[in-house]
Amino acid sequence: MLAHCPVFRMPHPLPNPTAALNLPLDALPAHCDVLVVGAGPAGSAAAITLAGAGFDVVLIDQQAFPRDKVCGDGLIPDAHHALRRLGLLDAVLARARSVRHVAVIGPRGGRIDVPGTLAVLPRRELDWMLCEAAVEAGARMHAPARFVSLLEEGEAHGRRVVGATVRTADVTREVRATWVLIASGAPPQALLAAEMCERRTPTGVALRGYVKNPAMVDRITELEVVWHPRMKRGYGWVFPGPDGVFNIGVGVAHSHAFADTPGRDAGQTMQNVNLRTMFDEFTRVHQAAGDLVAGGEWVGELKGAPLRCSLRGGKLSRPGLLVTGEAAGSTYAFTGEGIGKALETGLAAADVLIDGRRQQLPEAQVRATYEQQVRALQPRYEMYDKANIVNMHPWLVDLVVWSAKRSPSRLRRMTGLLEETHLPRSLLTVKSWLRLLFVHS
Ligand SMILES: Cc1cc2nc3c(=O)[nH]c(=O)nc-3n(C[C@H](O)[C@H](O)[C@H](O)COP(=O)(O)OP(=O)(O)OC[C@H]3O[C@@H](n4cnc5c(N)ncnc54)[C@H](O)[C@@H]3O)c2cc1C
């Protein structure tokens, strides 16, 4: 099936730019208050908030915008909340396709539609809107501009980050900054350069493509997530985006378990998992996915990317530097959802820096507050880690569907988890998770 695949072109035309993005590296200032490395959701959310509070912010990205980001493009409730706080929700929803349910689909065809506040917007467009908002708030965005190393002062325990070296193919510049914020996403390179990486290998890997098929618009109307034994340790999805274009993909959790051998990198991990074979299986076991691809036109490249999940794999701070978003492991392991928590942790980083300046707090206190706020999210990550049992045993999905169909209160609790109105305090064991799904209350 994939042999006939891609005629690559942009899945969605973008509206006209309204802000000055992609300033050349030549124009990089010598000083700023905060240097933000990475203009994905985490970095842009921080840049919007800091610039709005009067900070002198420089936002850099190794890619010129608008740029593609391998993602399912699904906006779950936490992303809606963060976008509302950033004042961007209405603009995003005006471009996105709104969706009312996550359809949980098991190997024997069991299906339950879990209600939620959901939408789909390609990242090329979402991230571009976020960057524009950062520039409109007063941040200067330089791209392409790759962070390569830190500038540091002091010796041993007194060592402090005071800026960074930034590079393009032919220009290298230094910028001094009171704070450096690393928001470089799942790949480990920037974390390694900042000496903040604790694990190179990803937590998961996933692959996605775009298919245009207007005839399927009335047939695939929800975020369809499918489990099947032929997609071992993972799942497949079809998410309906705007303009009759669907995001379709497969992902594997805990992929690093297969790549623990020293010297293996994310690319080799992906090869081992063989996501393309899994993708083909997905189009065979899920009729709607098969029909979508067979009758549709490929409009975006089928691409893979790593995921860094569960707040593991990187340190959160060191003097003069904070790590935020997926670089800090802010993506959920079970579902691979991470846009909302990237925005949230980016906002948290901005908030502590703003408070720190307003109240003239010592730097150690600013860092400690940030780490505390991020660690407070840990129970949710642990809950999603536990839910990974479903990826290992897909038949559990049919059981969950059967159980939820018998009890409106169980379905409400599933909605509560998705909307994050149900606190997961009691869900840290597999047993309590199963109780949530199967015990009537
Ligand atoms: C296949 C797949 C499907 C997914 N589906 C979903 C989904 O449906 N919903 C959801 O919520 N999440 C999903 N995710 C997760 C989501 O993509 C991430 O959680 C999210 O992108 C994290 O945002 P971020 O801002 O932390 O990092 P990113 O979005 O990765 O942004 C990091 C930025 O940093 C830049 N950068 C990196 N290194 C450097 C450097 N050295 N110098 C300068 N710039 C640098 C990169 O170019 C990039 O623009 C999916 C992930 C994958 C791989």
The ligand as a Tripos MOL2 file, in Angstrom:
@<TRIPOS>MOLECULE
LIG
   53    58     1     0     0
SMALL
NO_CHARGES

@<TRIPOS>ATOM
      1 C1          4.0310   10.9890   15.6810 C.3       1 LIG1
      2 C2          3.6700   11.8360   16.8780 C.ar      1 LIG1
      3 C3          2.3370   12.0900   17.1300 C.ar      1 LIG1
      4 C4          1.9800   12.9340   18.2000 C.ar      1 LIG1
      5 N1          0.6650   13.2370   18.3540 N.ar      1 LIG1
      6 C5          0.2810   14.1280   19.2880 C.ar      1 LIG1
      7 C6         -1.0560   14.5720   19.3600 C.ar      1 LIG1
      8 O1         -1.9190   14.1840   18.5710 O.2       1 LIG1
      9 N2         -1.3820   15.4520   20.3400 N.ar      1 LIG1
     10 C7         -0.4650   15.9290   21.2260 C.ar      1 LIG1
     11 O2         -0.8240   16.7050   22.1270 O.2       1 LIG1
     12 N3          0.8460   15.5470   21.1540 N.ar      1 LIG1
     13 C8          1.2400   14.6830   20.2010 C.ar      1 LIG1
     14 N4          2.5670   14.3300   20.0830 N.ar      1 LIG1
     15 C9          3.5480   14.9040   21.0310 C.3       1 LIG1
     16 C10         3.8700   16.3570   20.6580 C.3       1 LIG1
     17 O3          4.3400   16.4190   19.3340 O.3       1 LIG1
     18 C11         4.9370   16.9100   21.6320 C.3       1 LIG1
     19 O4          4.5400   16.6470   22.9420 O.3       1 LIG1
     20 C12         5.1270   18.4150   21.4710 C.3       1 LIG1
     21 O5          5.5440   18.7520   20.1650 O.3       1 LIG1
     22 C13         6.1590   18.9480   22.4630 C.3       1 LIG1
     23 O6          6.2960   20.3360   22.2910 O.3       1 LIG1
     24 P1          7.6930   21.0750   22.6090 P.3       1 LIG1
     25 O7          7.4540   22.5180   22.3700 O.co2     1 LIG1
     26 O8          8.1940   20.6330   23.9090 O.co2     1 LIG1
     27 O9          8.7110   20.4960   21.5290 O.3       1 LIG1
     28 P2          8.6570   20.5420   19.9250 P.3       1 LIG1
     29 O10         7.2820   20.7530   19.4550 O.co2     1 LIG1
     30 O11         9.3860   19.3380   19.4690 O.co2     1 LIG1
     31 O12         9.4880   21.8390   19.5720 O.3       1 LIG1
     32 C14        10.8740   21.8820   19.7890 C.3       1 LIG1
     33 C15        11.4880   22.9000   18.8470 C.3       1 LIG1
     34 O13        12.8740   23.0290   19.1960 O.3       1 LIG1
     35 C16        13.6380   23.1560   18.0180 C.3       1 LIG1
     36 N5         15.0090   22.7540   18.3290 N.ar      1 LIG1
     37 C17        15.4700   21.5340   18.6890 C.ar      1 LIG1
     38 N6         16.7950   21.5580   18.9200 N.ar      1 LIG1
     39 C18        17.1960   22.8350   18.6910 C.ar      1 LIG1
     40 C19        18.4630   23.5010   18.7470 C.ar      1 LIG1
     41 N7         19.6010   22.8510   19.0620 N.pl3     1 LIG1
     42 N8         18.5120   24.8230   18.4600 N.ar      1 LIG1
     43 C20        17.3750   25.5060   18.1060 C.ar      1 LIG1
     44 N9         16.1650   24.9160   18.0340 N.ar      1 LIG1
     45 C21        16.0730   23.6020   18.3250 C.ar      1 LIG1
     46 C22        12.9350   22.2360   17.0200 C.3       1 LIG1
     47 O14        13.2300   22.6110   15.6770 O.3       1 LIG1
     48 C23        11.4540   22.4680   17.3860 C.3       1 LIG1
     49 O15        10.8620   23.4720   16.5990 O.3       1 LIG1
     50 C24         2.9700   13.4730   19.0500 C.ar      1 LIG1
     51 C25         4.3220   13.1890   18.8030 C.ar      1 LIG1
     52 C26         4.6720   12.3840   17.7350 C.ar      1 LIG1
     53 C27         6.1310   12.0930   17.4670 C.3       1 LIG1
@<TRIPOS>BOND
     1     1     2 1
     2     2     3 ar
     3     2    52 ar
     4     3     4 ar
     5     4     5 ar
     6     4    50 ar
     7     5     6 ar
     8     6     7 ar
     9     6    13 1
    10     7     8 2
    11     7     9 ar
    12     9    10 ar
    13    10    11 2
    14    10    12 ar
    15    12    13 ar
    16    13    14 ar
    17    14    15 1
    18    14    50 ar
    19    15    16 1
    20    16    17 1
    21    16    18 1
    22    18    19 1
    23    18    20 1
    24    20    21 1
    25    20    22 1
    26    22    23 1
    27    23    24 1
    28    24    25 2
    29    24    26 1
    30    24    27 1
    31    27    28 1
    32    28    29 2
    33    28    30 1
    34    28    31 1
    35    31    32 1
    36    32    33 1
    37    33    34 1
    38    33    48 1
    39    34    35 1
    40    35    36 1
    41    35    46 1
    42    36    37 ar
    43    36    45 ar
    44    37    38 ar
    45    38    39 ar
    46    39    40 ar
    47    39    45 ar
    48    40    41 1
    49    40    42 ar
    50    42    43 ar
    51    43    44 ar
    52    44    45 ar
    53    46    47 1
    54    46    48 1
    55    48    49 1
    56    50    51 ar
    57    51    52 ar
    58    52    53 1
@<TRIPOS>SUBSTRUCTURE
     1 LIG1         1 GROUP 0 **** ****
